[in-house]
Amino acid sequence: MSKHPIGTTASTGQTCPESGVWKVQGTPSTTAPIAKGNIMPPYGGKAVTWMLVQYA
């Protein structure tokens, strides 16, 4: 079973496709550890796009 590549994106409300460190695209930004299967969270009360930047 192959991993999703670094740079994979997922939006708020979607299921996380890969455990690792995810970074919000845009400004302001933040990083968060999110586990595979969890729901991608909002940031700053808004729906955002997250990008995988590091594997867990």
C-alpha positions, 0 to 999 in steps of 0.5 A: 500500500503506497503512501500519498505523496508529500504535497497531497491536499485535502480540504476541511471536512474531507477524510485525511488521506495520510497521517502526518504534518499538514499545513494550511495553504494561504495566510495566516497559516499553521501546521497540525499533526493529523491522523489518517481517517480523521476529518480535516479541520477548519482553521480560524473558523473557516474552511481551508485547504491543507497540504501534507508537508511531512509523514508521521 
